[in-house]
Amino acid sequence: MTKSLFSFSLFIVFALSANAQLVLKVTSIPSNTPASADIYAAGNFNGWDAENTSYQLTPNTEGVLQLILSPPSGIVEFKFTRGGWETVEGNANGGFLPNRTIQYNGGEQIEELSILSWEDLDGGDTGNSTAADNVSSFNFYIPQLNRDRKIWLYLPPDYATSNKSYPVLYVHDGQNAFDAATSAFGEWEIDESLNAMFENGDEGIIVVGIENGGINRLNEYSPWINPNYGGGEGDEYMEFIVETLKPYIDENYRTLSDRDHTGLLGSSMGGLISMYGAIEYQEVFSKAGVFSPSFWFTDECYTHVSNTGKEADMRIYLLAGEQESASMVPDLYAMYNTLYNAGFDNDELFIVTHPDGQHSEWYWRREFPAAYEWLYANPITQTSEIAFHNIHISPNPASDILKIEHLYNFDKLITKVFSIDGQLIKVSTLGQSKELDISYLAEGTYIINIYSKEHLLLSKKIIIHR
């Protein structure tokens, strides 16, 4: 290569390097921004440092605030602040704004952006907030994933006036738990439900809602990778809860920090990570609410339960609607059977499906109180007769007839027979005889559910042997 050609090639390399930049231009800021305020960007490019002067926006020659970055190609995730997370930007209503994300493809890329509000100056989430007065929120750093996340906190109504310590429930998709203003598809109304139960004599509980990671939600809510949808960060996410968030909550609030008083709750992918977290950290959690879980994401969720097995007494509440995907209810029963075969007894497992249940917040909102009451009832371990409303099925193994003893005065109960993989085989009405004909079943293992209207009273595994 001649000297002139080498020099030209070197010039091209330097020219391309000089153009490899991402320019963040802020074309408008809120009218109530203090005149003396400095604006910073905090994101995955600077360890989410909210007051790093190297990432302060400065006026360009046109007077427009901008910041020039030279990140590697990929997702750039960030937020604007006025020098601290207490002064973070908000959405159009002054409420919580998820992390901004930009796909940076290398080279010169200019992004024109607007800051809509500041949470501290525009009322936080109060503009259209439906959260109760005993719900608050704060930003929290996830060192295991190098990300920032909003945490919601529900404290019992008597927290400020008592010296009591309380159980704790960690809830995924925290933006959907308390506030309609931050939930895209409706809220669970956990605060309203718990406040009402407190008024009726419940002792109270602390709820910690962890907002999902937006585009990282699927990644964070599964430790296993689905080749089409992602995953793989569930271990780090659960380590964050166990090693960082829980110690912080226990240190700063009056909690009953032992496993007997600590639980997980989530729906959909949140149900998947709740199941994983409860089994993986049985020394930390004793209960899990698993609503409409995404067990379709990977069969590894069953293998994990089988390989880990029972290490301590648990309470696991399995819920799904019959109007969800075709695989939802069968998958739920498959997990129930996997848990049972792994050593968990009937009194540790509660499985319920509803004919009208859908993959929706309204359904999970409706079913939350019943799940909470069962999960946090005392003691953790009780006989199946108590847990399942004094219904007893015998014999087991059985041949042609099951005798069903119960204390109800109902004229009829509904029985549903499922195969071991969750396929519905037959629906019957149980009359006054209190006997169920099972002569049509081949030898094998089945699940018998007994309902009063749509309410599940008993779910039990039976063996047919002749």
Secondary structure, DSSP 8 states (H G I E B T S, - for coil): --HHHHHHHHHHHHHHHHH-EEEEEEEE--TTS-TT---EEEETTTTT-TT-GGGB-EE-TTS-EEEEE---SEEEEEEEESSSGGGBEE-TTSSB---EEEEE-SSEEEEEEE--EETTTTTTT-SS----TTEEEEEEEETTTTEEEEEEEE--TTGGG----B-EEEEESGGGTS-TTT-TT----HHHHHHHHHHTT----EEEEE---GGGHHHHT-SSEETTTEE--HHHHHHIIIIIIHHHHHHHS-B--SGGGEEEEEETHHHHHHHHHHHHTTTT-SEEEEES--GGG-THHHHHHHHH---S--EEEEEEETTS-TTHHHHHHHHHHHHHHTT--GGGEEEEEETT--SSHHHHHHHHHHHHHHHT-SSSS--HHHHTTT-EEE-SSBSSEEEEE-----S-EEEEEEETTS-EEEEEEE-TT-EEE-TTS-SEEEEEEEEETTEEEEEEEEEE--
